[in-house]
Amino acid sequence: MLGRTCSAVTTLTVTPSRSVVPQEFIAEADTVVTLGEMSGTYNATGKSFKTPFVHIWRFSADRLQSFSAHMDTLVYQRALQ
């Protein structure tokens, strides 16, 4: 299940002004860690941002049990000002 999940994920366009690009997947047992880069532009300020991210996916019985996202929120804050 985890191998199919990892190979199926490609560049995800979240909104017209933001994208999430997975670069590496690390799978161990029922946990998948995704390393990548998020970038975009805030319409309100016109400022761009780019930051690395880590997503942690935990599965149980082939179902997603939890998801957490970690990134540098200061990068977002600066782009909003």
C-alpha positions in Angstrom: 0.0 0.0 0.0 2.7 2.5 0.9 4.7 1.9 -2.2 1.6 2.6 -4.4 0.9 5.8 -2.4 4.4 7.1 -2.8 4.7 6.5 -6.6 1.3 8.0 -7.3 2.1 11.5 -5.8 3.5 14.1 -8.2 3.6 17.9 -8.2 0.4 19.1 -6.6 -1.1 22.5 -7.5 -3.0 23.7 -4.5 -4.1 27.0 -5.9 -3.2 29.1 -8.9 -0.6 30.9 -6.8 0.8 28.1 -4.7 2.4 24.7 -5.5 3.7 21.8 -3.4 6.5 19.8 -5.0 7.4 16.5 -3.3 11.1 15.7 -3.8 11.7 12.6 -1.7 9.7 9.9 0.1 10.9 7.9 3.0 8.8 4.9 4.0 9.2 2.7 7.1 6.5 0.4 8.3 3.2 2.4 8.3 4.8 5.8 8.1 5.7 7.9 5.1 7.7 11.1 5.3 7.6 13.4 2.3 10.3 16.0 1.9 9.8 18.8 -0.7 9.4 22.5 -1.5 6.4 24.7 -1.3 6.3 28.0 -3.2 3.8 30.6 -4.4 2.7 34.2 -4.4 0.2 35.9 -2.1 -2.3 37.9 -4.1 -2.9 40.5 -1.4 0.8 41.5 -1.3 2.2 40.2 -4.5 5.2 38.8 -2.6 6.5 35.3 -3.3 7.6 32.7 -0.9 9.6 29.4 -1.1 10.2 27.0 1.7 11.1 23.4 2.3 8.5 21.2 4.0 8.1 17.9 5.7 4.8 15.9 5.6 4.4 12.9 7.9 1.7 10.4 6.9 0.7 7.6 9.3 -1.3 4.6 8.1 -3.1 1.8 9.8 -5.0 -1.1 8.1 -4.3 0.6 4.7 -6.1 3.8 5.9 -4.7 7.2 6.7 -4.7 7.7 10.5 -2.9 11.0 10.8 -1.1 13.7 8.8 1.1 16.5 9.9 2.8 19.3 7.9 5.9 21.1 9.0 7.4 24.2 7.3 9.1 27.5 8.1 6.1 29.7 9.0 8.2 32.8 9.1 8.6 32.6 5.4 4.8 32.9 5.1 4.6 35.7 7.5 7.2 37.8 5.6 5.3 37.2 2.3 2.1 38.5 4.0 3.6 41.8 5.1 
